[in-house]
Amino acid sequence: MLTWKQLNQKAPKPAGRPPSFDRDEALKRAMHVFWQKGFEGSSLNDLTAAMGIQPASLYKGFGNKQALFEQALALYLAGPVAFIHGALTAPTAYAVAEGILHQTAEFLTRKGARTGCMTIQAALAGSAAAEPVRRKLVALRVKDQESLRRRFARAISEGDLPPTANAADLARFITTIFQGMTVQAINGANRKELLRLSDFAMRAWPK
């Protein structure tokens, strides 16, 4: 017979329902879909099929398509292209620029890679519904270029670059080269060709 104490004990709470999918893995798969097809080119069917989930789980776990894209973009920036911000810590402006270009060549041609850059591929949006995504990606690229400008401006003030150098022009130059390398990689350029291109570009670096 149960005692009075046992009768009044609270029943243990049932364990929460275990997640039906691996959220991190699903987000990674969504990132690759957006990376390959862009924002507008990625349908909900494409995304849910790649993620291995139903539409209801996508909305419950990630929000709408734009919210999912923004989470996938954050994963992309912190992972595959984190080297761009990492290069800013190089000791000289030359090493910063060369590091970005060389690592971009390696990134775009790594084994099993999807050619191109997600921030460029996904920005090819034309509809009104996709305009917030396009603006976000444009702002992101502008912010990255500004980070380069500040780094080069510091190099000028420290004497690492000549006083006649223009930090904004240098930032725009390096940005243009590594964005152009994406197009070249999509067109079939291999690593050796992209590295040769980056070395050619660095010959224009101010002495």
Steps between C-alpha positions, in 0.01 A plus 500: 500500500625847413569736788347848528840650406524285190147588394578874524828490316491679165524274204820551305462720193506304180818542302477751221443365156839442338568705189399321186802627306852628552454876483866580435525248220173620347623861505828397339309327221281806450815713476625285211167531319505880526869500407433302183167646389482845656213628712234521231613183325462295818141378530348371821493155340874527429570603856282248682621216277864585570435553872300176532206671669139595432397864433335519843830410667683763295262774612500380860874458522628788289217741418422594142728467198669836558568419865646165396719674245632748757593215735667313213687817404630542857624139487672566167674815626621330817618192315597477131601865455620586850848527350414842355468660843784289633731644235452850644723403793805445276796720602521701177249640253670304223457177696133588560431548130708204384346276767147584392573436133697179550249355743215597269669305220529197727144538629350519152686194372507266801412138429127441482430873525199678369646769280419857580426705808170480681486875566524564126293207375215568743491872416380431147144583601254693291157470663359742753474217753875438477599866523572491878745213442670684214537815712638298790765339281597830340538651847712203604738544208523873564580430866778256404650755262489761775685263733773475238510877458547551874777239507683667213448847651667370816787367290549846349503665843753245625731545202433150365353657184633816333318824590395535135299176519121528499341259749155514338641430152706208629199350681289533185779347290542190718122460531460518122772240444371240745140547385616462140681180592160353587383556143824354366458189717143453377636529146739213573825667611711265710701577814827557317334752269332685787822514700680637195227762465533602865879529469459710187260730686743540788763642262294818504540532876652836602865485599 
